[in-house]
């Protein structure tokens, strides 16, 4: 029998890596294209088409790209949830989600 070595294959370094397109996550792309569609619907037939439709879309895309650089996944979503959530929690308030155990 000959000397057979260990069979190896190359694998990606991060198996759970998120899919990105041009450095944007899927929710970011949806937001950018939603902005493009709505502004085109409203201002597409006017003479302000280029600055309002393409200018705002390009500005939003550049803002998202540089604001999210080095941040974790879904940063914008979690930031929005943090800002919307109440900042004051009362310790003695009645728990609305409490249910008695029926056993």
PATOR-176609 format. One record per atom (N, C-alpha, C): atom name; x, y, z; residue in one letter; residue number from 1. Coordinates in steps of 0.1 Angstrom, whole numbers, plus 5000, padded with zeros to 4 digits. Example, Ala and Ser with C-alpha at 12.3 -4.5 7.8 and 13.67 -1.06 7.14 Angstrom:
2
@atom = N u = 5132 v = 4943 w = 5078 rest = A nr = 1
@atom = CA u = 5123 v = 4955 w = 5078 rest = A nr = 1
@atom = C u = 5132 v = 4967 w = 5078 rest = A nr = 1
@atom = N u = 5128 v = 4978 w = 5071 rest = S nr = 2
@atom = CA u = 5137 v = 4989 w = 5071 rest = S nr = 2
@atom = C u = 5129 v = 5000 w = 5079 rest = S nr = 2
***
This chain:
103
@atom = N u = 5008 v = 4988 w = 5000 rest = X nr = 1
@atom = CA u = 5000 v = 5000 w = 5000 rest = X nr = 1
@atom = C u = 5009 v = 5012 w = 5000 rest = X nr = 1
@atom = N u = 5005 v = 5022 w = 4992 rest = X nr = 2
@atom = CA u = 5012 v = 5034 w = 4991 rest = X nr = 2
@atom = C u = 5009 v = 5044 w = 5003 rest = X nr = 2
@atom = N u = 5017 v = 5054 w = 5004 rest = X nr = 3
@atom = CA u = 5015 v = 5064 w = 5014 rest = X nr = 3
@atom = C u = 5005 v = 5074 w = 5009 rest = X nr = 3
@atom = N u = 4993 v = 5074 w = 5015 rest = X nr = 4
@atom = CA u = 4982 v = 5083 w = 5011 rest = X nr = 4
@atom = C u = 4981 v = 5094 w = 5021 rest = X nr = 4
@atom = N u = 4981 v = 5107 w = 5017 rest = X nr = 5
@atom = CA u = 4980 v = 5118 w = 5026 rest = X nr = 5
@atom = C u = 4965 v = 5121 w = 5029 rest = X nr = 5
@atom = N u = 4964 v = 5130 w = 5038 rest = X nr = 6
@atom = CA u = 4950 v = 5134 w = 5043 rest = X nr = 6
@atom = C u = 4944 v = 5142 w = 5032 rest = X nr = 6
@atom = N u = 4931 v = 5139 w = 5029 rest = X nr = 7
@atom = CA u = 4924 v = 5146 w = 5019 rest = X nr = 7
@atom = C u = 4918 v = 5159 w = 5025 rest = X nr = 7
@atom = N u = 4921 v = 5170 w = 5019 rest = X nr = 8
@atom = CA u = 4917 v = 5183 w = 5025 rest = X nr = 8
@atom = C u = 4909 v = 5191 w = 5014 rest = X nr = 8
@atom = N u = 4900 v = 5199 w = 5018 rest = X nr = 9
@atom = CA u = 4893 v = 5208 w = 5009 rest = X nr = 9
@atom = C u = 4893 v = 5222 w = 5015 rest = X nr = 9
@atom = N u = 4892 v = 5232 w = 5007 rest = X nr = 10
@atom = CA u = 4891 v = 5246 w = 5012 rest = X nr = 10
@atom = C u = 4877 v = 5249 w = 5016 rest = X nr = 10
@atom = N u = 4876 v = 5256 w = 5027 rest = X nr = 11
@atom = CA u = 4862 v = 5261 w = 5031 rest = X nr = 11
@atom = C u = 4863 v = 5276 w = 5034 rest = X nr = 11
@atom = N u = 4852 v = 5282 w = 5033 rest = X nr = 12
@atom = CA u = 4852 v = 5297 w = 5037 rest = X nr = 12
@atom = C u = 4855 v = 5299 w = 5051 rest = X nr = 12
@atom = N u = 4861 v = 5310 w = 5054 rest = X nr = 13
@atom = CA u = 4865 v = 5314 w = 5068 rest = X nr = 13
@atom = C u = 4853 v = 5316 w = 5077 rest = X nr = 13
@atom = N u = 4843 v = 5322 w = 5071 rest = X nr = 14
@atom = CA u = 4830 v = 5325 w = 5079 rest = X nr = 14
@atom = C u = 4819 v = 5317 w = 5073 rest = X nr = 14
@atom = N u = 4814 v = 5307 w = 5079 rest = X nr = 15
@atom = CA u = 4803 v = 5299 w = 5073 rest = X nr = 15
@atom = C u = 4790 v = 5306 w = 5074 rest = X nr = 15
@atom = N u = 4788 v = 5315 w = 5084 rest = X nr = 16
@atom = CA u = 4776 v = 5322 w = 5085 rest = X nr = 16
@atom = C u = 4777 v = 5337 w = 5080 rest = X nr = 16
@atom = N u = 4785 v = 5339 w = 5071 rest = X nr = 17
@atom = CA u = 4786 v = 5353 w = 5065 rest = X nr = 17
@atom = C u = 4774 v = 5357 w = 5058 rest = X nr = 17
@atom = N u = 4769 v = 5369 w = 5061 rest = X nr = 18
@atom = CA u = 4757 v = 5374 w = 5055 rest = X nr = 18
@atom = C u = 4760 v = 5378 w = 5040 rest = X nr = 18
@atom = N u = 4750 v = 5376 w = 5032 rest = X nr = 19
@atom = CA u = 4751 v = 5380 w = 5018 rest = X nr = 19
@atom = C u = 4750 v = 5395 w = 5017 rest = X nr = 19
@atom = N u = 4760 v = 5401 w = 5010 rest = X nr = 20
@atom = CA u = 4760 v = 5415 w = 5008 rest = X nr = 20
@atom = C u = 4762 v = 5417 w = 4993 rest = X nr = 20
@atom = N u = 4757 v = 5428 w = 4988 rest = X nr = 21
@atom = CA u = 4758 v = 5433 w = 4974 rest = X nr = 21
@atom = C u = 4764 v = 5447 w = 4974 rest = X nr = 21
@atom = N u = 4775 v = 5449 w = 4969 rest = X nr = 22
@atom = CA u = 4782 v = 5462 w = 4969 rest = X nr = 22
@atom = C u = 4784 v = 5467 w = 4983 rest = X nr = 22
@atom = N u = 4785 v = 5459 w = 4993 rest = X nr = 23
@atom = CA u = 4788 v = 5463 w = 5007 rest = X nr = 23
@atom = C u = 4775 v = 5466 w = 5014 rest = X nr = 23
@atom = N u = 4763 v = 5464 w = 5008 rest = X nr = 24
@atom = CA u = 4751 v = 5467 w = 5015 rest = X nr = 24
@atom = C u = 4744 v = 5454 w = 5019 rest = X nr = 24
@atom = N u = 4737 v = 5454 w = 5030 rest = X nr = 25
@atom = CA u = 4728 v = 5443 w = 5034 rest = X nr = 25
@atom = C u = 4715 v = 5444 w = 5027 rest = X nr = 25
@atom = N u = 4707 v = 5433 w = 5027 rest = X nr = 26
@atom = CA u = 4694 v = 5433 w = 5020 rest = X nr = 26
@atom = C u = 4685 v = 5444 w = 5025 rest = X nr = 26
@atom = N u = 4683 v = 5446 w = 5038 rest = X nr = 27
@atom = CA u = 4674 v = 5457 w = 5042 rest = X nr = 27
@atom = C u = 4679 v = 5471 w = 5037 rest = X nr = 27
@atom = N u = 4692 v = 5473 w = 5037 rest = X nr = 28
@atom = CA u = 4697 v = 5486 w = 5032 rest = X nr = 28
@atom = C u = 4694 v = 5488 w = 5017 rest = X nr = 28
@atom = N u = 4695 v = 5477 w = 5009 rest = X nr = 29
@atom = CA u = 4692 v = 5478 w = 4995 rest = X nr = 29
@atom = C u = 4677 v = 5480 w = 4993 rest = X nr = 29
@atom = N u = 4669 v = 5474 w = 5001 rest = X nr = 30
@atom = CA u = 4654 v = 5476 w = 5000 rest = X nr = 30
@atom = C u = 4651 v = 5490 w = 5003 rest = X nr = 30
@atom = N u = 4657 v = 5496 w = 5013 rest = X nr = 31
@atom = CA u = 4655 v = 5510 w = 5017 rest = X nr = 31
@atom = C u = 4659 v = 5520 w = 5005 rest = X nr = 31
@atom = N u = 4671 v = 5517 w = 5000 rest = X nr = 32
@atom = CA u = 4676 v = 5525 w = 4989 rest = X nr = 32
@atom = C u = 4667 v = 5525 w = 4977 rest = X nr = 32
@atom = N u = 4663 v = 5512 w = 4973 rest = X nr = 33
@atom = CA u = 4654 v = 5511 w = 4961 rest = X nr = 33
@atom = C u = 4640 v = 5516 w = 4964 rest = X nr = 33
@atom = N u = 4635 v = 5515 w = 4976 rest = X nr = 34
@atom = CA u = 4622 v = 5520 w = 4980 rest = X nr = 34
@atom = C u = 4622 v = 5536 w = 4978 rest = X nr = 34
@atom = N u = 4633 v = 5542 w = 4983 rest = X nr = 35
@atom = CA u = 4635 v = 5556 w = 4982 rest = X nr = 35
@atom = C u = 4635 v = 5560 w = 4967 rest = X nr = 35
@atom = N u = 4642 v = 5552 w = 4959 rest = X nr = 36
@atom = CA u = 4643 v = 5555 w = 4944 rest = X nr = 36
@atom = C u = 4629 v = 5554 w = 4938 rest = X nr = 36
@atom = N u = 4622 v = 5544 w = 4941 rest = X nr = 37
@atom = CA u = 4608 v = 5542 w = 4935 rest = X nr = 37
@atom = C u = 4599 v = 5553 w = 4939 rest = X nr = 37
@atom = N u = 4598 v = 5556 w = 4952 rest = X nr = 38
@atom = CA u = 4589 v = 5566 w = 4957 rest = X nr = 38
@atom = C u = 4592 v = 5580 w = 4951 rest = X nr = 38
@atom = N u = 4605 v = 5584 w = 4952 rest = X nr = 39
@atom = CA u = 4608 v = 5597 w = 4947 rest = X nr = 39
@atom = C u = 4606 v = 5598 w = 4931 rest = X nr = 39
@atom = N u = 4609 v = 5587 w = 4924 rest = X nr = 40
@atom = CA u = 4606 v = 5587 w = 4910 rest = X nr = 40
@atom = C u = 4591 v = 5587 w = 4907 rest = X nr = 40
@atom = N u = 4583 v = 5581 w = 4915 rest = X nr = 41
@atom = CA u = 4569 v = 5582 w = 4913 rest = X nr = 41
@atom = C u = 4564 v = 5596 w = 4915 rest = X nr = 41
@atom = N u = 4569 v = 5603 w = 4925 rest = X nr = 42
@atom = CA u = 4564 v = 5617 w = 4928 rest = X nr = 42
@atom = C u = 4571 v = 5627 w = 4919 rest = X nr = 42
@atom = N u = 4584 v = 5627 w = 4918 rest = X nr = 43
@atom = CA u = 4591 v = 5637 w = 4910 rest = X nr = 43
@atom = C u = 4596 v = 5633 w = 4897 rest = X nr = 43
@atom = N u = 4593 v = 5621 w = 4892 rest = X nr = 44
@atom = CA u = 4598 v = 5616 w = 4879 rest = X nr = 44
@atom = C u = 4594 v = 5624 w = 4867 rest = X nr = 44
@atom = N u = 4583 v = 5630 w = 4867 rest = X nr = 45
@atom = CA u = 4578 v = 5638 w = 4856 rest = X nr = 45
@atom = C u = 4581 v = 5652 w = 4856 rest = X nr = 45
@atom = N u = 4588 v = 5657 w = 4867 rest = X nr = 46
@atom = CA u = 4591 v = 5671 w = 4868 rest = X nr = 46
@atom = C u = 4605 v = 5674 w = 4863 rest = X nr = 46
@atom = N u = 4608 v = 5687 w = 4863 rest = X nr = 47
@atom = CA u = 4622 v = 5691 w = 4859 rest = X nr = 47
@atom = C u = 4632 v = 5689 w = 4870 rest = X nr = 47
@atom = N u = 4627 v = 5686 w = 4882 rest = X nr = 48
@atom = CA u = 4636 v = 5683 w = 4893 rest = X nr = 48
@atom = C u = 4639 v = 5668 w = 4895 rest = X nr = 48
@atom = N u = 4637 v = 5661 w = 4884 rest = X nr = 49
@atom = CA u = 4639 v = 5646 w = 4885 rest = X nr = 49
@atom = C u = 4653 v = 5642 w = 4889 rest = X nr = 49
@atom = N u = 4663 v = 5648 w = 4883 rest = X nr = 50
@atom = CA u = 4676 v = 5643 w = 4885 rest = X nr = 50
@atom = C u = 4681 v = 5647 w = 4899 rest = X nr = 50
@atom = N u = 4679 v = 5659 w = 4904 rest = X nr = 51
@atom = CA u = 4684 v = 5662 w = 4918 rest = X nr = 51
@atom = C u = 4676 v = 5655 w = 4929 rest = X nr = 51
@atom = N u = 4663 v = 5654 w = 4927 rest = X nr = 52
@atom = CA u = 4655 v = 5649 w = 4937 rest = X nr = 52
@atom = C u = 4655 v = 5633 w = 4937 rest = X nr = 52
@atom = N u = 4654 v = 5627 w = 4926 rest = X nr = 53
@atom = CA u = 4653 v = 5613 w = 4925 rest = X nr = 53
@atom = C u = 4667 v = 5607 w = 4927 rest = X nr = 53
@atom = N u = 4676 v = 5610 w = 4918 rest = X nr = 54
@atom = CA u = 4689 v = 5604 w = 4919 rest = X nr = 54
@atom = C u = 4698 v = 5610 w = 4930 rest = X nr = 54
@atom = N u = 4696 v = 5623 w = 4933 rest = X nr = 55
@atom = CA u = 4704 v = 5629 w = 4943 rest = X nr = 55
@atom = C u = 4701 v = 5624 w = 4957 rest = X nr = 55
@atom = N u = 4688 v = 5622 w = 4960 rest = X nr = 56
@atom = CA u = 4685 v = 5617 w = 4973 rest = X nr = 56
@atom = C u = 4688 v = 5602 w = 4974 rest = X nr = 56
@atom = N u = 4687 v = 5595 w = 4964 rest = X nr = 57
@atom = CA u = 4690 v = 5581 w = 4964 rest = X nr = 57
@atom = C u = 4706 v = 5579 w = 4966 rest = X nr = 57
@atom = N u = 4713 v = 5586 w = 4959 rest = X nr = 58
@atom = CA u = 4728 v = 5586 w = 4960 rest = X nr = 58
@atom = C u = 4732 v = 5590 w = 4974 rest = X nr = 58
@atom = N u = 4726 v = 5601 w = 4979 rest = X nr = 59
@atom = CA u = 4729 v = 5606 w = 4992 rest = X nr = 59
@atom = C u = 4726 v = 5595 w = 5003 rest = X nr = 59
@atom = N u = 4715 v = 5589 w = 5002 rest = X nr = 60
@atom = CA u = 4711 v = 5579 w = 5011 rest = X nr = 60
@atom = C u = 4720 v = 5567 w = 5011 rest = X nr = 60
@atom = N u = 4724 v = 5563 w = 4999 rest = X nr = 61
@atom = CA u = 4733 v = 5551 w = 4997 rest = X nr = 61
@atom = C u = 4747 v = 5555 w = 5003 rest = X nr = 61
@atom = N u = 4752 v = 5566 w = 5000 rest = X nr = 62
@atom = CA u = 4765 v = 5570 w = 5006 rest = X nr = 62
@atom = C u = 4765 v = 5571 w = 5021 rest = X nr = 62
@atom = N u = 4754 v = 5577 w = 5026 rest = X nr = 63
@atom = CA u = 4752 v = 5578 w = 5041 rest = X nr = 63
@atom = C u = 4752 v = 5565 w = 5047 rest = X nr = 63
@atom = N u = 4744 v = 5555 w = 5042 rest = X nr = 64
@atom = CA u = 4743 v = 5542 w = 5047 rest = X nr = 64
@atom = C u = 4757 v = 5535 w = 5047 rest = X nr = 64
@atom = N u = 4764 v = 5537 w = 5036 rest = X nr = 65
@atom = CA u = 4777 v = 5530 w = 5034 rest = X nr = 65
@atom = C u = 4787 v = 5534 w = 5044 rest = X nr = 65
@atom = N u = 4788 v = 5548 w = 5046 rest = X nr = 66
@atom = CA u = 4798 v = 5553 w = 5055 rest = X nr = 66
@atom = C u = 4794 v = 5552 w = 5070 rest = X nr = 66
@atom = N u = 4781 v = 5553 w = 5072 rest = X nr = 67
@atom = CA u = 4776 v = 5553 w = 5086 rest = X nr = 67
@atom = C u = 4776 v = 5539 w = 5092 rest = X nr = 67
@atom = N u = 4775 v = 5529 w = 5083 rest = X nr = 68
@atom = CA u = 4775 v = 5515 w = 5088 rest = X nr = 68
@atom = C u = 4789 v = 5508 w = 5087 rest = X nr = 68
@atom = N u = 4799 v = 5515 w = 5082 rest = X nr = 69
@atom = CA u = 4812 v = 5509 w = 5081 rest = X nr = 69
@atom = C u = 4818 v = 5506 w = 5095 rest = X nr = 69
@atom = N u = 4821 v = 5493 w = 5096 rest = X nr = 70
@atom = CA u = 4827 v = 5489 w = 5109 rest = X nr = 70
@atom = C u = 4816 v = 5486 w = 5120 rest = X nr = 70
@atom = N u = 4804 v = 5486 w = 5116 rest = X nr = 71
@atom = CA u = 4793 v = 5483 w = 5126 rest = X nr = 71
@atom = C u = 4788 v = 5469 w = 5124 rest = X nr = 71
@atom = N u = 4781 v = 5464 w = 5134 rest = X nr = 72
@atom = CA u = 4776 v = 5450 w = 5133 rest = X nr = 72
@atom = C u = 4764 v = 5449 w = 5123 rest = X nr = 72
@atom = N u = 4761 v = 5436 w = 5120 rest = X nr = 73
@atom = CA u = 4749 v = 5434 w = 5110 rest = X nr = 73
@atom = C u = 4737 v = 5440 w = 5116 rest = X nr = 73
@atom = N u = 4728 v = 5444 w = 5108 rest = X nr = 74
@atom = CA u = 4715 v = 5450 w = 5112 rest = X nr = 74
@atom = C u = 4716 v = 5462 w = 5121 rest = X nr = 74
@atom = N u = 4726 v = 5470 w = 5120 rest = X nr = 75
@atom = CA u = 4729 v = 5481 w = 5129 rest = X nr = 75
@atom = C u = 4717 v = 5491 w = 5128 rest = X nr = 75
@atom = N u = 4713 v = 5494 w = 5116 rest = X nr = 76
@atom = CA u = 4702 v = 5505 w = 5114 rest = X nr = 76
@atom = C u = 4689 v = 5500 w = 5121 rest = X nr = 76
@atom = N u = 4686 v = 5488 w = 5119 rest = X nr = 77
@atom = CA u = 4674 v = 5482 w = 5125 rest = X nr = 77
@atom = C u = 4674 v = 5483 w = 5140 rest = X nr = 77
@atom = N u = 4685 v = 5479 w = 5146 rest = X nr = 78
@atom = CA u = 4687 v = 5479 w = 5160 rest = X nr = 78
@atom = C u = 4687 v = 5493 w = 5166 rest = X nr = 78
@atom = N u = 4693 v = 5502 w = 5159 rest = X nr = 79
@atom = CA u = 4694 v = 5516 w = 5163 rest = X nr = 79
@atom = C u = 4680 v = 5522 w = 5163 rest = X nr = 79
@atom = N u = 4672 v = 5519 w = 5153 rest = X nr = 80
@atom = CA u = 4658 v = 5524 w = 5152 rest = X nr = 80
@atom = C u = 4650 v = 5518 w = 5164 rest = X nr = 80
@atom = N u = 4651 v = 5505 w = 5167 rest = X nr = 81
@atom = CA u = 4644 v = 5499 w = 5178 rest = X nr = 81
@atom = C u = 4648 v = 5506 w = 5191 rest = X nr = 81
@atom = N u = 4661 v = 5509 w = 5193 rest = X nr = 82
@atom = CA u = 4666 v = 5515 w = 5205 rest = X nr = 82
@atom = C u = 4660 v = 5529 w = 5206 rest = X nr = 82
@atom = N u = 4659 v = 5537 w = 5196 rest = X nr = 83
@atom = CA u = 4655 v = 5550 w = 5196 rest = X nr = 83
@atom = C u = 4639 v = 5551 w = 5199 rest = X nr = 83
@atom = N u = 4632 v = 5541 w = 5194 rest = X nr = 84
@atom = CA u = 4617 v = 5541 w = 5195 rest = X nr = 84
@atom = C u = 4613 v = 5536 w = 5209 rest = X nr = 84
@atom = N u = 4621 v = 5527 w = 5215 rest = X nr = 85
@atom = CA u = 4618 v = 5521 w = 5228 rest = X nr = 85
@atom = C u = 4617 v = 5532 w = 5239 rest = X nr = 85
@atom = N u = 4609 v = 5530 w = 5248 rest = X nr = 86
@atom = CA u = 4608 v = 5539 w = 5259 rest = X nr = 86
@atom = C u = 4620 v = 5539 w = 5268 rest = X nr = 86
@atom = N u = 4623 v = 5551 w = 5274 rest = X nr = 87
@atom = CA u = 4636 v = 5552 w = 5281 rest = X nr = 87
@atom = C u = 4633 v = 5551 w = 5296 rest = X nr = 87
@atom = N u = 4620 v = 5551 w = 5300 rest = X nr = 88
@atom = CA u = 4617 v = 5551 w = 5314 rest = X nr = 88
@atom = C u = 4609 v = 5538 w = 5317 rest = X nr = 88
@atom = N u = 4613 v = 5530 w = 5327 rest = X nr = 89
@atom = CA u = 4606 v = 5518 w = 5331 rest = X nr = 89
@atom = C u = 4604 v = 5519 w = 5346 rest = X nr = 89
@atom = N u = 4591 v = 5518 w = 5350 rest = X nr = 90
@atom = CA u = 4587 v = 5519 w = 5364 rest = X nr = 90
@atom = C u = 4587 v = 5505 w = 5370 rest = X nr = 90
@atom = N u = 4594 v = 5504 w = 5382 rest = X nr = 91
@atom = CA u = 4595 v = 5491 w = 5388 rest = X nr = 91
@atom = C u = 4582 v = 5486 w = 5394 rest = X nr = 91
@atom = N u = 4573 v = 5495 w = 5398 rest = X nr = 92
@atom = CA u = 4561 v = 5491 w = 5405 rest = X nr = 92
@atom = C u = 4549 v = 5490 w = 5395 rest = X nr = 92
@atom = N u = 4551 v = 5491 w = 5383 rest = X nr = 93
@atom = CA u = 4540 v = 5491 w = 5373 rest = X nr = 93
@atom = C u = 4534 v = 5477 w = 5371 rest = X nr = 93
@atom = N u = 4522 v = 5477 w = 5368 rest = X nr = 94
@atom = CA u = 4515 v = 5464 w = 5366 rest = X nr = 94
@atom = C u = 4520 v = 5457 w = 5353 rest = X nr = 94
@atom = N u = 4523 v = 5444 w = 5354 rest = X nr = 95
@atom = CA u = 4528 v = 5437 w = 5343 rest = X nr = 95
@atom = C u = 4516 v = 5433 w = 5334 rest = X nr = 95
@atom = N u = 4515 v = 5439 w = 5322 rest = X nr = 96
@atom = CA u = 4504 v = 5436 w = 5313 rest = X nr = 96
@atom = C u = 4505 v = 5422 w = 5306 rest = X nr = 96
@atom = N u = 4516 v = 5417 w = 5306 rest = X nr = 97
@atom = CA u = 4518 v = 5404 w = 5299 rest = X nr = 97
@atom = C u = 4517 v = 5392 w = 5309 rest = X nr = 97
@atom = N u = 4515 v = 5394 w = 5321 rest = X nr = 98
@atom = CA u = 4514 v = 5384 w = 5331 rest = X nr = 98
@atom = C u = 4502 v = 5376 w = 5330 rest = X nr = 98
@atom = N u = 4503 v = 5362 w = 5330 rest = X nr = 99
@atom = CA u = 4491 v = 5353 w = 5329 rest = X nr = 99
@atom = C u = 4492 v = 5343 w = 5341 rest = X nr = 99
@atom = N u = 4481 v = 5341 w = 5347 rest = X nr = 100
@atom = CA u = 4482 v = 5331 w = 5358 rest = X nr = 100
@atom = C u = 4483 v = 5317 w = 5352 rest = X nr = 100
@atom = N u = 4490 v = 5309 w = 5359 rest = X nr = 101
@atom = CA u = 4492 v = 5295 w = 5355 rest = X nr = 101
@atom = C u = 4480 v = 5287 w = 5358 rest = X nr = 101
@atom = N u = 4474 v = 5281 w = 5348 rest = X nr = 102
@atom = CA u = 4462 v = 5273 w = 5349 rest = X nr = 102
@atom = C u = 4466 v = 5258 w = 5349 rest = X nr = 102
@atom = N u = 4469 v = 5253 w = 5361 rest = X nr = 103
@atom = CA u = 4474 v = 5239 w = 5361 rest = X nr = 103
@atom = C u = 4466 v = 5231 w = 5370 rest = X nr = 103
***
